[in-house]
Amino acid sequence: MFMPVGGEILEVNPELTDSPDLVNKDPYGKGWMIKIRLTDVSETGNLMKADDYKALL
């Protein structure tokens, strides 16, 4: 997985093992992949806002 921020992985979604399609069906709900603790919060300043990303697509 490519991540534009660094951090410690705290949790992995076990539901994806049997149902990887959840990532596409419900990415903001049951399809989450990992939970992380950011190493450097300032790295999030370079991320696109959701509306900007939608416009790009």
PDBQT receptor file of N, H, CA, C and O in Angstrom, charges set to zero:
ATOM      1  N   MET A   1       0.839  -1.161   0.000  1.00  0.00    +0.000 N 
ATOM      2  CA  MET A   1       0.000   0.000   0.000  1.00  0.00    +0.000 C 
ATOM      3  C   MET A   1       0.889   1.230   0.000  1.00  0.00    +0.000 C 
ATOM      4  O   MET A   1       1.829   1.322   0.790  1.00  0.00    +0.000 OA
ATOM      5  N   PHE A   2       0.597   2.177  -0.884  1.00  0.00    +0.000 N 
ATOM      6  H   PHE A   2      -0.166   2.103  -1.526  1.00  0.00    +0.000 HD
ATOM      7  CA  PHE A   2       1.295   3.459  -0.897  1.00  0.00    +0.000 C 
ATOM      8  C   PHE A   2       0.568   4.409   0.033  1.00  0.00    +0.000 C 
ATOM      9  O   PHE A   2      -0.648   4.569  -0.062  1.00  0.00    +0.000 OA
ATOM     10  N   MET A   3       1.309   5.039   0.934  1.00  0.00    +0.000 N 
ATOM     11  H   MET A   3       2.298   4.909   1.011  1.00  0.00    +0.000 HD
ATOM     12  CA  MET A   3       0.710   6.015   1.845  1.00  0.00    +0.000 C 
ATOM     13  C   MET A   3       1.532   7.299   1.778  1.00  0.00    +0.000 C 
ATOM     14  O   MET A   3       2.754   7.262   1.915  1.00  0.00    +0.000 OA
ATOM     15  N   PRO A   4       0.869   8.425   1.568  1.00  0.00    +0.000 N 
ATOM     16  CA  PRO A   4       1.593   9.689   1.478  1.00  0.00    +0.000 C 
ATOM     17  C   PRO A   4       1.968  10.278   2.831  1.00  0.00    +0.000 C 
ATOM     18  O   PRO A   4       2.501  11.386   2.899  1.00  0.00    +0.000 OA
ATOM     19  N   VAL A   5       1.698   9.554   3.898  1.00  0.00    +0.000 N 
ATOM     20  H   VAL A   5       1.265   8.654   3.843  1.00  0.00    +0.000 HD
ATOM     21  CA  VAL A   5       2.063   9.980   5.256  1.00  0.00    +0.000 C 
ATOM     22  C   VAL A   5       2.696   8.796   5.974  1.00  0.00    +0.000 C 
ATOM     23  O   VAL A   5       2.429   7.639   5.647  1.00  0.00    +0.000 OA
ATOM     24  N   GLY A   6       3.531   9.099   6.947  1.00  0.00    +0.000 N 
ATOM     25  H   GLY A   6       3.748  10.039   7.212  1.00  0.00    +0.000 HD
ATOM     26  CA  GLY A   6       4.160   8.042   7.722  1.00  0.00    +0.000 C 
ATOM     27  C   GLY A   6       3.453   7.851   9.053  1.00  0.00    +0.000 C 
ATOM     28  O   GLY A   6       2.840   8.776   9.587  1.00  0.00    +0.000 OA
ATOM     29  N   GLY A   7       3.546   6.650   9.575  1.00  0.00    +0.000 N 
ATOM     30  H   GLY A   7       4.044   5.898   9.141  1.00  0.00    +0.000 HD
ATOM     31  CA  GLY A   7       2.941   6.404  10.868  1.00  0.00    +0.000 C 
ATOM     32  C   GLY A   7       3.031   4.952  11.288  1.00  0.00    +0.000 C 
ATOM     33  O   GLY A   7       3.594   4.110  10.588  1.00  0.00    +0.000 OA
ATOM     34  N   GLU A   8       2.465   4.687  12.442  1.00  0.00    +0.000 N 
ATOM     35  H   GLU A   8       2.007   5.372  13.010  1.00  0.00    +0.000 HD
ATOM     36  CA  GLU A   8       2.432   3.342  13.009  1.00  0.00    +0.000 C 
ATOM     37  C   GLU A   8       1.053   2.735  12.756  1.00  0.00    +0.000 C 
ATOM     38  O   GLU A   8       0.035   3.344  13.087  1.00  0.00    +0.000 OA
ATOM     39  N   ILE A   9       1.018   1.548  12.176  1.00  0.00    +0.000 N 
ATOM     40  H   ILE A   9       1.845   1.053  11.908  1.00  0.00    +0.000 HD
ATOM     41  CA  ILE A   9      -0.256   0.866  11.941  1.00  0.00    +0.000 C 
ATOM     42  C   ILE A   9      -0.784   0.349  13.270  1.00  0.00    +0.000 C 
ATOM     43  O   ILE A   9      -0.113  -0.415  13.964  1.00  0.00    +0.000 OA
ATOM     44  N   LEU A  10      -1.996   0.777  13.615  1.00  0.00    +0.000 N 
ATOM     45  H   LEU A  10      -2.540   1.398  13.051  1.00  0.00    +0.000 HD
ATOM     46  CA  LEU A  10      -2.618   0.389  14.874  1.00  0.00    +0.000 C 
ATOM     47  C   LEU A  10      -3.603  -0.761  14.704  1.00  0.00    +0.000 C 
ATOM     48  O   LEU A  10      -3.764  -1.595  15.596  1.00  0.00    +0.000 OA
ATOM     49  N   GLU A  11      -4.262  -0.794  13.540  1.00  0.00    +0.000 N 
ATOM     50  H   GLU A  11      -4.131  -0.117  12.816  1.00  0.00    +0.000 HD
ATOM     51  CA  GLU A  11      -5.297  -1.808  13.330  1.00  0.00    +0.000 C 
ATOM     52  C   GLU A  11      -5.463  -2.058  11.831  1.00  0.00    +0.000 C 
ATOM     53  O   GLU A  11      -5.342  -1.134  11.027  1.00  0.00    +0.000 OA
ATOM     54  N   VAL A  12      -5.737  -3.295  11.463  1.00  0.00    +0.000 N 
ATOM     55  H   VAL A  12      -5.835  -4.046  12.116  1.00  0.00    +0.000 HD
ATOM     56  CA  VAL A  12      -6.030  -3.702  10.092  1.00  0.00    +0.000 C 
ATOM     57  C   VAL A  12      -7.445  -4.253  10.072  1.00  0.00    +0.000 C 
ATOM     58  O   VAL A  12      -7.836  -4.988  10.979  1.00  0.00    +0.000 OA
ATOM     59  N   ASN A  13      -8.212  -3.909   9.056  1.00  0.00    +0.000 N 
ATOM     60  H   ASN A  13      -7.894  -3.312   8.319  1.00  0.00    +0.000 HD
ATOM     61  CA  ASN A  13      -9.597  -4.343   8.961  1.00  0.00    +0.000 C 
ATOM     62  C   ASN A  13      -9.658  -5.837   8.617  1.00  0.00    +0.000 C 
ATOM     63  O   ASN A  13      -9.342  -6.211   7.488  1.00  0.00    +0.000 OA
ATOM     64  N   PRO A  14     -10.053  -6.690   9.553  1.00  0.00    +0.000 N 
ATOM     65  CA  PRO A  14     -10.087  -8.133   9.298  1.00  0.00    +0.000 C 
ATOM     66  C   PRO A  14     -11.187  -8.540   8.316  1.00  0.00    +0.000 C 
ATOM     67  O   PRO A  14     -11.099  -9.610   7.713  1.00  0.00    +0.000 OA
ATOM     68  N   GLU A  15     -12.213  -7.716   8.142  1.00  0.00    +0.000 N 
ATOM     69  H   GLU A  15     -12.285  -6.847   8.632  1.00  0.00    +0.000 HD
ATOM     70  CA  GLU A  15     -13.307  -8.050   7.219  1.00  0.00    +0.000 C 
ATOM     71  C   GLU A  15     -12.849  -8.102   5.769  1.00  0.00    +0.000 C 
ATOM     72  O   GLU A  15     -13.489  -8.754   4.943  1.00  0.00    +0.000 OA
ATOM     73  N   LEU A  16     -11.745  -7.420   5.445  1.00  0.00    +0.000 N 
ATOM     74  H   LEU A  16     -11.226  -6.890   6.116  1.00  0.00    +0.000 HD
ATOM     75  CA  LEU A  16     -11.272  -7.386   4.063  1.00  0.00    +0.000 C 
ATOM     76  C   LEU A  16     -10.675  -8.710   3.612  1.00  0.00    +0.000 C 
ATOM     77  O   LEU A  16     -10.576  -8.964   2.412  1.00  0.00    +0.000 OA
ATOM     78  N   THR A  17     -10.278  -9.553   4.548  1.00  0.00    +0.000 N 
ATOM     79  H   THR A  17     -10.359  -9.347   5.524  1.00  0.00    +0.000 HD
ATOM     80  CA  THR A  17      -9.725 -10.856   4.185  1.00  0.00    +0.000 C 
ATOM     81  C   THR A  17     -10.744 -11.675   3.399  1.00  0.00    +0.000 C 
ATOM     82  O   THR A  17     -10.409 -12.273   2.376  1.00  0.00    +0.000 OA
ATOM     83  N   ASP A  18     -11.976 -11.703   3.871  1.00  0.00    +0.000 N 
ATOM     84  H   ASP A  18     -12.249 -11.218   4.702  1.00  0.00    +0.000 HD
ATOM     85  CA  ASP A  18     -13.033 -12.471   3.209  1.00  0.00    +0.000 C 
ATOM     86  C   ASP A  18     -13.840 -11.646   2.223  1.00  0.00    +0.000 C 
ATOM     87  O   ASP A  18     -14.483 -12.205   1.335  1.00  0.00    +0.000 OA
ATOM     88  N   SER A  19     -13.818 -10.322   2.363  1.00  0.00    +0.000 N 
ATOM     89  H   SER A  19     -13.296  -9.868   3.084  1.00  0.00    +0.000 HD
ATOM     90  CA  SER A  19     -14.626  -9.454   1.497  1.00  0.00    +0.000 C 
ATOM     91  C   SER A  19     -13.826  -8.231   1.047  1.00  0.00    +0.000 C 
ATOM     92  O   SER A  19     -14.137  -7.114   1.460  1.00  0.00    +0.000 OA
ATOM     93  N   PRO A  20     -12.798  -8.420   0.205  1.00  0.00    +0.000 N 
ATOM     94  CA  PRO A  20     -11.995  -7.272  -0.231  1.00  0.00    +0.000 C 
ATOM     95  C   PRO A  20     -12.794  -6.265  -1.054  1.00  0.00    +0.000 C 
ATOM     96  O   PRO A  20     -12.381  -5.114  -1.197  1.00  0.00    +0.000 OA
ATOM     97  N   ASP A  21     -13.926  -6.690  -1.590  1.00  0.00    +0.000 N 
ATOM     98  H   ASP A  21     -14.261  -7.625  -1.474  1.00  0.00    +0.000 HD
ATOM     99  CA  ASP A  21     -14.765  -5.790  -2.382  1.00  0.00    +0.000 C 
ATOM    100  C   ASP A  21     -15.378  -4.666  -1.544  1.00  0.00    +0.000 C 
ATOM    101  O   ASP A  21     -15.903  -3.700  -2.097  1.00  0.00    +0.000 OA
ATOM    102  N   LEU A  22     -15.314  -4.783  -0.227  1.00  0.00    +0.000 N 
ATOM    103  H   LEU A  22     -14.887  -5.568   0.222  1.00  0.00    +0.000 HD
ATOM    104  CA  LEU A  22     -15.828  -3.721   0.645  1.00  0.00    +0.000 C 
ATOM    105  C   LEU A  22     -15.078  -2.409   0.416  1.00  0.00    +0.000 C 
ATOM    106  O   LEU A  22     -15.638  -1.332   0.619  1.00  0.00    +0.000 OA
ATOM    107  N   VAL A  23     -13.823  -2.495  -0.004  1.00  0.00    +0.000 N 
ATOM    108  H   VAL A  23     -13.368  -3.370  -0.169  1.00  0.00    +0.000 HD
ATOM    109  CA  VAL A  23     -13.038  -1.287  -0.264  1.00  0.00    +0.000 C 
ATOM    110  C   VAL A  23     -13.728  -0.436  -1.329  1.00  0.00    +0.000 C 
ATOM    111  O   VAL A  23     -13.759   0.789  -1.217  1.00  0.00    +0.000 OA
ATOM    112  N   ASN A  24     -14.271  -1.068  -2.345  1.00  0.00    +0.000 N 
ATOM    113  H   ASN A  24     -14.245  -2.063  -2.436  1.00  0.00    +0.000 HD
ATOM    114  CA  ASN A  24     -14.963  -0.342  -3.415  1.00  0.00    +0.000 C 
ATOM    115  C   ASN A  24     -16.419  -0.063  -3.072  1.00  0.00    +0.000 C 
ATOM    116  O   ASN A  24     -16.950   0.987  -3.433  1.00  0.00    +0.000 OA
ATOM    117  N   LYS A  25     -17.061  -0.981  -2.386  1.00  0.00    +0.000 N 
ATOM    118  H   LYS A  25     -16.629  -1.834  -2.093  1.00  0.00    +0.000 HD
ATOM    119  CA  LYS A  25     -18.489  -0.827  -2.081  1.00  0.00    +0.000 C 
ATOM    120  C   LYS A  25     -18.747   0.195  -0.980  1.00  0.00    +0.000 C 
ATOM    121  O   LYS A  25     -19.721   0.944  -1.055  1.00  0.00    +0.000 OA
ATOM    122  N   ASP A  26     -17.899   0.240   0.033  1.00  0.00    +0.000 N 
ATOM    123  H   ASP A  26     -17.107  -0.369   0.094  1.00  0.00    +0.000 HD
ATOM    124  CA  ASP A  26     -18.151   1.083   1.205  1.00  0.00    +0.000 C 
ATOM    125  C   ASP A  26     -16.832   1.597   1.780  1.00  0.00    +0.000 C 
ATOM    126  O   ASP A  26     -16.490   1.278   2.918  1.00  0.00    +0.000 OA
ATOM    127  N   PRO A  27     -16.074   2.403   0.992  1.00  0.00    +0.000 N 
ATOM    128  CA  PRO A  27     -14.749   2.823   1.443  1.00  0.00    +0.000 C 
ATOM    129  C   PRO A  27     -14.752   3.705   2.691  1.00  0.00    +0.000 C 
ATOM    130  O   PRO A  27     -13.765   3.733   3.426  1.00  0.00    +0.000 OA
ATOM    131  N   TYR A  28     -15.831   4.415   2.935  1.00  0.00    +0.000 N 
ATOM    132  H   TYR A  28     -16.633   4.392   2.337  1.00  0.00    +0.000 HD
ATOM    133  CA  TYR A  28     -15.891   5.297   4.104  1.00  0.00    +0.000 C 
ATOM    134  C   TYR A  28     -16.620   4.653   5.276  1.00  0.00    +0.000 C 
ATOM    135  O   TYR A  28     -16.824   5.287   6.312  1.00  0.00    +0.000 OA
ATOM    136  N   GLY A  29     -17.012   3.393   5.111  1.00  0.00    +0.000 N 
ATOM    137  H   GLY A  29     -16.847   2.878   4.270  1.00  0.00    +0.000 HD
ATOM    138  CA  GLY A  29     -17.686   2.657   6.170  1.00  0.00    +0.000 C 
ATOM    139  C   GLY A  29     -16.954   1.368   6.445  1.00  0.00    +0.000 C 
ATOM    140  O   GLY A  29     -15.851   1.384   6.991  1.00  0.00    +0.000 OA
ATOM    141  N   LYS A  30     -17.556   0.240   6.072  1.00  0.00    +0.000 N 
ATOM    142  H   LYS A  30     -18.452   0.227   5.628  1.00  0.00    +0.000 HD
ATOM    143  CA  LYS A  30     -16.976  -1.076   6.358  1.00  0.00    +0.000 C 
ATOM    144  C   LYS A  30     -15.727  -1.391   5.545  1.00  0.00    +0.000 C 
ATOM    145  O   LYS A  30     -15.021  -2.350   5.859  1.00  0.00    +0.000 OA
ATOM    146  N   GLY A  31     -15.435  -0.610   4.509  1.00  0.00    +0.000 N 
ATOM    147  H   GLY A  31     -16.008   0.169   4.254  1.00  0.00    +0.000 HD
ATOM    148  CA  GLY A  31     -14.298  -0.901   3.642  1.00  0.00    +0.000 C 
ATOM    149  C   GLY A  31     -12.989  -0.231   4.036  1.00  0.00    +0.000 C 
ATOM    150  O   GLY A  31     -12.049  -0.194   3.243  1.00  0.00    +0.000 OA
ATOM    151  N   TRP A  32     -12.921   0.298   5.251  1.00  0.00    +0.000 N 
ATOM    152  H   TRP A  32     -13.686   0.268   5.896  1.00  0.00    +0.000 HD
ATOM    153  CA  TRP A  32     -11.662   0.914   5.679  1.00  0.00    +0.000 C 
ATOM    154  C   TRP A  32     -10.559  -0.138   5.705  1.00  0.00    +0.000 C 
ATOM    155  O   TRP A  32     -10.833  -1.314   5.946  1.00  0.00    +0.000 OA
ATOM    156  N   MET A  33      -9.314   0.272   5.460  1.00  0.00    +0.000 N 
ATOM    157  H   MET A  33      -9.092   1.227   5.264  1.00  0.00    +0.000 HD
ATOM    158  CA  MET A  33      -8.203  -0.677   5.393  1.00  0.00    +0.000 C 
ATOM    159  C   MET A  33      -7.390  -0.733   6.685  1.00  0.00    +0.000 C 
ATOM    160  O   MET A  33      -7.222  -1.796   7.283  1.00  0.00    +0.000 OA
ATOM    161  N   ILE A  34      -6.894   0.417   7.099  1.00  0.00    +0.000 N 
ATOM    162  H   ILE A  34      -7.030   1.280   6.613  1.00  0.00    +0.000 HD
ATOM    163  CA  ILE A  34      -6.041   0.448   8.287  1.00  0.00    +0.000 C 
ATOM    164  C   ILE A  34      -6.349   1.694   9.113  1.00  0.00    +0.000 C 
ATOM    165  O   ILE A  34      -6.918   2.668   8.619  1.00  0.00    +0.000 OA
ATOM    166  N   LYS A  35      -5.961   1.634  10.365  1.00  0.00    +0.000 N 
ATOM    167  H   LYS A  35      -5.500   0.843  10.766  1.00  0.00    +0.000 HD
ATOM    168  CA  LYS A  35      -5.960   2.795  11.248  1.00  0.00    +0.000 C 
ATOM    169  C   LYS A  35      -4.510   3.026  11.631  1.00  0.00    +0.000 C 
ATOM    170  O   LYS A  35      -3.802   2.096  12.017  1.00  0.00    +0.000 OA
ATOM    171  N   ILE A  36      -4.070   4.284  11.520  1.00  0.00    +0.000 N 
ATOM    172  H   ILE A  36      -4.645   5.039  11.206  1.00  0.00    +0.000 HD
ATOM    173  CA  ILE A  36      -2.674   4.590  11.822  1.00  0.00    +0.000 C 
ATOM    174  C   ILE A  36      -2.573   5.737  12.822  1.00  0.00    +0.000 C 
ATOM    175  O   ILE A  36      -3.494   6.539  12.973  1.00  0.00    +0.000 OA
ATOM    176  N   ARG A  37      -1.445   5.789  13.489  1.00  0.00    +0.000 N 
ATOM    177  H   ARG A  37      -0.697   5.137  13.365  1.00  0.00    +0.000 HD
ATOM    178  CA  ARG A  37      -1.067   6.939  14.312  1.00  0.00    +0.000 C 
ATOM    179  C   ARG A  37       0.003   7.663  13.504  1.00  0.00    +0.000 C 
ATOM    180  O   ARG A  37       1.074   7.115  13.243  1.00  0.00    +0.000 OA
ATOM    181  N   LEU A  38      -0.295   8.900  13.109  1.00  0.00    +0.000 N 
ATOM    182  H   LEU A  38      -1.165   9.345  13.320  1.00  0.00    +0.000 HD
ATOM    183  CA  LEU A  38       0.634   9.657  12.290  1.00  0.00    +0.000 C 
ATOM    184  C   LEU A  38       1.930   9.940  13.040  1.00  0.00    +0.000 C 
ATOM    185  O   LEU A  38       1.923  10.229  14.237  1.00  0.00    +0.000 OA
ATOM    186  N   THR A  39       3.035   9.851  12.317  1.00  0.00    +0.000 N 
ATOM    187  H   THR A  39       3.041   9.616  11.345  1.00  0.00    +0.000 HD
ATOM    188  CA  THR A  39       4.332  10.193  12.871  1.00  0.00    +0.000 C 
ATOM    189  C   THR A  39       4.524  11.704  12.865  1.00  0.00    +0.000 C 
ATOM    190  O   THR A  39       5.037  12.284  13.823  1.00  0.00    +0.000 OA
ATOM    191  N   ASP A  40       4.101  12.338  11.759  1.00  0.00    +0.000 N 
ATOM    192  H   ASP A  40       3.685  11.867  10.981  1.00  0.00    +0.000 HD
ATOM    193  CA  ASP A  40       4.279  13.782  11.593  1.00  0.00    +0.000 C 
ATOM    194  C   ASP A  40       2.999  14.358  10.989  1.00  0.00    +0.000 C 
ATOM    195  O   ASP A  40       2.762  14.222   9.789  1.00  0.00    +0.000 OA
ATOM    196  N   VAL A  41       2.187  14.992  11.808  1.00  0.00    +0.000 N 
ATOM    197  H   VAL A  41       2.381  15.102  12.783  1.00  0.00    +0.000 HD
ATOM    198  CA  VAL A  41       0.893  15.520  11.371  1.00  0.00    +0.000 C 
ATOM    199  C   VAL A  41       1.046  16.550  10.255  1.00  0.00    +0.000 C 
ATOM    200  O   VAL A  41       0.128  16.724   9.453  1.00  0.00    +0.000 OA
ATOM    201  N   SER A  42       2.167  17.223  10.189  1.00  0.00    +0.000 N 
ATOM    202  H   SER A  42       2.913  17.081  10.840  1.00  0.00    +0.000 HD
ATOM    203  CA  SER A  42       2.363  18.242   9.155  1.00  0.00    +0.000 C 
ATOM    204  C   SER A  42       2.352  17.634   7.748  1.00  0.00    +0.000 C 
ATOM    205  O   SER A  42       2.120  18.351   6.775  1.00  0.00    +0.000 OA
ATOM    206  N   GLU A  43       2.598  16.326   7.628  1.00  0.00    +0.000 N 
ATOM    207  H   GLU A  43       2.786  15.744   8.419  1.00  0.00    +0.000 HD
ATOM    208  CA  GLU A  43       2.553  15.668   6.318  1.00  0.00    +0.000 C 
ATOM    209  C   GLU A  43       1.160  15.725   5.697  1.00  0.00    +0.000 C 
ATOM    210  O   GLU A  43       1.029  15.621   4.477  1.00  0.00    +0.000 OA
ATOM    211  N   THR A  44       0.143  15.883   6.493  1.00  0.00    +0.000 N 
ATOM    212  H   THR A  44       0.250  15.968   7.484  1.00  0.00    +0.000 HD
ATOM    213  CA  THR A  44      -1.221  15.937   5.954  1.00  0.00    +0.000 C 
ATOM    214  C   THR A  44      -1.480  17.243   5.211  1.00  0.00    +0.000 C 
ATOM    215  O   THR A  44      -2.448  17.336   4.457  1.00  0.00    +0.000 OA
ATOM    216  N   GLY A  45      -0.644  18.239   5.406  1.00  0.00    +0.000 N 
ATOM    217  H   GLY A  45       0.143  18.163   6.019  1.00  0.00    +0.000 HD
ATOM    218  CA  GLY A  45      -0.815  19.514   4.719  1.00  0.00    +0.000 C 
ATOM    219  C   GLY A  45      -0.661  19.417   3.221  1.00  0.00    +0.000 C 
ATOM    220  O   GLY A  45      -1.140  20.290   2.498  1.00  0.00    +0.000 OA
ATOM    221  N   ASN A  46      -0.001  18.371   2.729  1.00  0.00    +0.000 N 
ATOM    222  H   ASN A  46       0.388  17.661   3.317  1.00  0.00    +0.000 HD
ATOM    223  CA  ASN A  46       0.200  18.180   1.290  1.00  0.00    +0.000 C 
ATOM    224  C   ASN A  46      -0.887  17.337   0.637  1.00  0.00    +0.000 C 
ATOM    225  O   ASN A  46      -0.870  17.144  -0.579  1.00  0.00    +0.000 OA
ATOM    226  N   LEU A  47      -1.824  16.835   1.418  1.00  0.00    +0.000 N 
ATOM    227  H   LEU A  47      -1.838  16.992   2.405  1.00  0.00    +0.000 HD
ATOM    228  CA  LEU A  47      -2.873  15.980   0.864  1.00  0.00    +0.000 C 
ATOM    229  C   LEU A  47      -3.962  16.815   0.203  1.00  0.00    +0.000 C 
ATOM    230  O   LEU A  47      -4.220  17.948   0.609  1.00  0.00    +0.000 OA
ATOM    231  N   MET A  48      -4.602  16.245  -0.823  1.00  0.00    +0.000 N 
ATOM    232  H   MET A  48      -4.393  15.325  -1.153  1.00  0.00    +0.000 HD
ATOM    233  CA  MET A  48      -5.703  16.935  -1.493  1.00  0.00    +0.000 C 
ATOM    234  C   MET A  48      -6.961  16.853  -0.646  1.00  0.00    +0.000 C 
ATOM    235  O   MET A  48      -7.190  15.871   0.060  1.00  0.00    +0.000 OA
ATOM    236  N   LYS A  49      -7.761  17.885  -0.726  1.00  0.00    +0.000 N 
ATOM    237  H   LYS A  49      -7.576  18.683  -1.300  1.00  0.00    +0.000 HD
ATOM    238  CA  LYS A  49      -9.077  17.873  -0.087  1.00  0.00    +0.000 C 
ATOM    239  C   LYS A  49      -9.982  16.972  -0.917  1.00  0.00    +0.000 C 
ATOM    240  O   LYS A  49      -9.738  16.788  -2.109  1.00  0.00    +0.000 OA
ATOM    241  N   ALA A  50     -11.020  16.408  -0.312  1.00  0.00    +0.000 N 
ATOM    242  H   ALA A  50     -11.218  16.557   0.657  1.00  0.00    +0.000 HD
ATOM    243  CA  ALA A  50     -11.910  15.464  -0.995  1.00  0.00    +0.000 C 
ATOM    244  C   ALA A  50     -12.518  16.070  -2.261  1.00  0.00    +0.000 C 
ATOM    245  O   ALA A  50     -12.573  15.403  -3.294  1.00  0.00    +0.000 OA
ATOM    246  N   ASP A  51     -12.970  17.312  -2.197  1.00  0.00    +0.000 N 
ATOM    247  H   ASP A  51     -12.925  17.854  -1.358  1.00  0.00    +0.000 HD
ATOM    248  CA  ASP A  51     -13.572  17.941  -3.380  1.00  0.00    +0.000 C 
ATOM    249  C   ASP A  51     -12.562  18.142  -4.508  1.00  0.00    +0.000 C 
ATOM    250  O   ASP A  51     -12.900  17.982  -5.681  1.00  0.00    +0.000 OA
ATOM    251  N   ASP A  52     -11.327  18.492  -4.160  1.00  0.00    +0.000 N 
ATOM    252  H   ASP A  52     -11.052  18.622  -3.207  1.00  0.00    +0.000 HD
ATOM    253  CA  ASP A  52     -10.280  18.645  -5.172  1.00  0.00    +0.000 C 
ATOM    254  C   ASP A  52      -9.971  17.311  -5.832  1.00  0.00    +0.000 C 
ATOM    255  O   ASP A  52      -9.752  17.252  -7.042  1.00  0.00    +0.000 OA
ATOM    256  N   TYR A  53      -9.951  16.245  -5.049  1.00  0.00    +0.000 N 
ATOM    257  H   TYR A  53     -10.129  16.293  -4.066  1.00  0.00    +0.000 HD
ATOM    258  CA  TYR A  53      -9.674  14.913  -5.585  1.00  0.00    +0.000 C 
ATOM    259  C   TYR A  53     -10.790  14.481  -6.539  1.00  0.00    +0.000 C 
ATOM    260  O   TYR A  53     -10.519  13.939  -7.611  1.00  0.00    +0.000 OA
ATOM    261  N   LYS A  54     -12.042  14.721  -6.149  1.00  0.00    +0.000 N 
ATOM    262  H   LYS A  54     -12.262  15.161  -5.278  1.00  0.00    +0.000 HD
ATOM    263  CA  LYS A  54     -13.178  14.391  -7.029  1.00  0.00    +0.000 C 
ATOM    264  C   LYS A  54     -13.092  15.139  -8.337  1.00  0.00    +0.000 C 
ATOM    265  O   LYS A  54     -13.364  14.573  -9.396  1.00  0.00    +0.000 OA
ATOM    266  N   ALA A  55     -12.715  16.411  -8.281  1.00  0.00    +0.000 N 
ATOM    267  H   ALA A  55     -12.494  16.871  -7.421  1.00  0.00    +0.000 HD
ATOM    268  CA  ALA A  55     -12.576  17.215  -9.502  1.00  0.00    +0.000 C 
ATOM    269  C   ALA A  55     -11.471  16.673 -10.402  1.00  0.00    +0.000 C 
ATOM    270  O   ALA A  55     -11.595  16.702 -11.626  1.00  0.00    +0.000 OA
ATOM    271  N   LEU A  56     -10.401  16.183  -9.803  1.00  0.00    +0.000 N 
ATOM    272  H   LEU A  56     -10.300  16.160  -8.809  1.00  0.00    +0.000 HD
ATOM    273  CA  LEU A  56      -9.292  15.624 -10.558  1.00  0.00    +0.000 C 
ATOM    274  C   LEU A  56      -9.719  14.372 -11.316  1.00  0.00    +0.000 C 
ATOM    275  O   LEU A  56      -9.297  14.147 -12.450  1.00  0.00    +0.000 OA
ATOM    276  N   LEU A  57     -10.562  13.559 -10.676  1.00  0.00    +0.000 N 
ATOM    277  H   LEU A  57     -10.905  13.742  -9.755  1.00  0.00    +0.000 HD
ATOM    278  CA  LEU A  57     -11.010  12.319 -11.297  1.00  0.00    +0.000 C 
ATOM    279  C   LEU A  57     -11.928  12.615 -12.450  1.00  0.00    +0.000 C 
ATOM    280  O   LEU A  57     -12.414  11.693 -13.105  1.00  0.00    +0.000 OA
TER     281      LEU A  57
